Amino acid sequence: MNNEQIKHNLTSSEHWLRLVFMVLFAILLEVAGVVMLATIVLQFFFAIITGGPNDNLRQLGNQIASYIYQTLQFLIYNTEEKPFPFSEWPQS
């Protein structure tokens, strides 16, 4: 890679805009992790009290897991498609 290519890469607004999105999605990933942890804890208590898992919590957990996967795929450059809120919320 020559100096001109590096200079072009450093001055490209495309790379810096992606950085902004990556920071945003890294923050959303942390929020999703907290919500997932709360879902796990609630599901555990629900199972203890009722003897079985709650289907709504199971579905929510599956959707959050899909969102986390989509976000990680974007962050590691495996896709250019931005996850929610720039695309549909994942369905389970």
C-alpha positions as a Markdown table, in Angstrom:
| # | Residue | x | y | z |
|---|---|---|---|---|
| 1 | Met | 0.0 | 0.0 | 0.0 |
| 2 | Asn | 1.5 | 3.3 | -1.0 |
| 3 | Asn | 1.3 | 6.7 | 0.8 |
| 4 | Glu | -1.4 | 8.0 | -1.6 |
| 5 | Gln | -3.7 | 5.1 | -0.8 |
| 6 | Ile | -3.2 | 5.6 | 2.9 |
| 7 | Lys | -3.8 | 9.4 | 2.6 |
| 8 | His | -7.0 | 8.7 | 0.6 |
| 9 | Asn | -8.2 | 6.3 | 3.2 |
| 10 | Leu | -7.5 | 8.7 | 6.1 |
| 11 | Thr | -9.3 | 11.6 | 4.4 |
| 12 | Ser | -12.3 | 9.5 | 3.2 |
| 13 | Ser | -15.4 | 10.6 | 4.9 |
| 14 | Glu | -16.9 | 7.1 | 4.3 |
| 15 | His | -14.5 | 5.6 | 6.8 |
| 16 | Trp | -15.1 | 8.3 | 9.4 |
| 17 | Leu | -18.9 | 8.1 | 9.0 |
| 18 | Arg | -18.6 | 4.3 | 9.6 |
| 19 | Leu | -16.7 | 5.0 | 12.8 |
| 20 | Val | -19.6 | 7.2 | 14.0 |
| 21 | Phe | -22.0 | 4.3 | 13.3 |
| 22 | Met | -19.6 | 1.8 | 14.9 |
| 23 | Val | -19.5 | 3.8 | 18.1 |
| 24 | Leu | -23.3 | 4.2 | 18.1 |
| 25 | Phe | -23.8 | 0.4 | 17.6 |
| 26 | Ala | -21.2 | -0.4 | 20.2 |
| 27 | Ile | -23.2 | 1.6 | 22.7 |
| 28 | Leu | -26.5 | -0.1 | 21.5 |
| 29 | Leu | -24.7 | -3.4 | 21.9 |
| 30 | Glu | -24.0 | -2.7 | 25.6 |
| 31 | Val | -27.7 | -1.7 | 26.1 |
| 32 | Ala | -28.8 | -4.9 | 24.4 |
| 33 | Gly | -26.5 | -6.9 | 26.7 |
| 34 | Val | -28.1 | -5.3 | 29.8 |
| 35 | Val | -31.6 | -6.0 | 28.4 |
| 36 | Met | -30.6 | -9.6 | 27.6 |
| 37 | Leu | -29.3 | -10.0 | 31.1 |
| 38 | Ala | -32.5 | -8.7 | 32.6 |
| 39 | Thr | -34.5 | -11.1 | 30.3 |
| 40 | Ile | -32.3 | -14.0 | 31.5 |
| 41 | Val | -32.9 | -13.2 | 35.1 |
| 42 | Leu | -36.7 | -12.7 | 34.6 |
| 43 | Gln | -36.9 | -16.0 | 32.7 |
| 44 | Phe | -35.1 | -17.8 | 35.5 |
| 45 | Phe | -37.5 | -16.4 | 38.1 |
| 46 | Phe | -40.5 | -17.1 | 36.0 |
| 47 | Ala | -39.4 | -20.7 | 35.5 |
| 48 | Ile | -38.9 | -21.1 | 39.3 |
| 49 | Ile | -42.3 | -19.7 | 40.1 |
| 50 | Thr | -44.4 | -21.3 | 37.3 |
| 51 | Gly | -42.3 | -24.4 | 36.6 |
| 52 | Gly | -41.6 | -23.5 | 33.0 |
| 53 | Pro | -40.3 | -20.7 | 30.7 |
| 54 | Asn | -42.3 | -17.8 | 29.6 |
| 55 | Asp | -42.9 | -17.8 | 25.8 |
| 56 | Asn | -42.9 | -14.0 | 25.5 |
| 57 | Leu | -39.5 | -13.8 | 27.3 |
| 58 | Arg | -38.1 | -16.6 | 25.2 |
| 59 | Gln | -39.2 | -14.8 | 22.0 |
| 60 | Leu | -37.7 | -11.5 | 23.3 |
| 61 | Gly | -34.5 | -13.2 | 24.2 |
| 62 | Asn | -34.3 | -14.8 | 20.7 |
| 63 | Gln | -34.8 | -11.4 | 19.1 |
| 64 | Ile | -32.2 | -9.7 | 21.2 |
| 65 | Ala | -29.8 | -12.5 | 20.4 |
| 66 | Ser | -30.4 | -11.9 | 16.7 |
| 67 | Tyr | -29.9 | -8.2 | 17.1 |
| 68 | Ile | -26.6 | -8.7 | 19.0 |
| 69 | Tyr | -25.5 | -11.0 | 16.2 |
| 70 | Gln | -26.4 | -8.5 | 13.5 |
| 71 | Thr | -24.7 | -5.7 | 15.4 |
| 72 | Leu | -21.5 | -7.8 | 15.8 |
| 73 | Gln | -21.5 | -8.6 | 12.1 |
| 74 | Phe | -21.6 | -4.9 | 11.3 |
| 75 | Leu | -18.9 | -4.0 | 13.8 |
| 76 | Ile | -16.5 | -6.6 | 12.5 |
| 77 | Tyr | -17.1 | -5.6 | 8.8 |
| 78 | Asn | -18.8 | -8.8 | 7.8 |
| 79 | Thr | -21.7 | -6.7 | 6.5 |
| 80 | Glu | -22.4 | -3.2 | 5.5 |
| 81 | Glu | -26.1 | -3.5 | 6.5 |
| 82 | Lys | -26.8 | -1.5 | 9.6 |
| 83 | Pro | -28.9 | -3.2 | 12.2 |
| 84 | Phe | -32.0 | -1.7 | 13.9 |
| 85 | Pro | -32.9 | 1.2 | 14.0 |
| 86 | Phe | -31.7 | 1.5 | 10.4 |
| 87 | Ser | -33.3 | -1.8 | 9.4 |
| 88 | Glu | -36.2 | -3.9 | 10.7 |
| 89 | Trp | -36.1 | -5.3 | 14.2 |
| 90 | Pro | -35.2 | -9.1 | 14.0 |
| 91 | Gln | -38.1 | -11.5 | 14.3 |
| 92 | Ser | -37.7 | -14.8 | 16.1 |
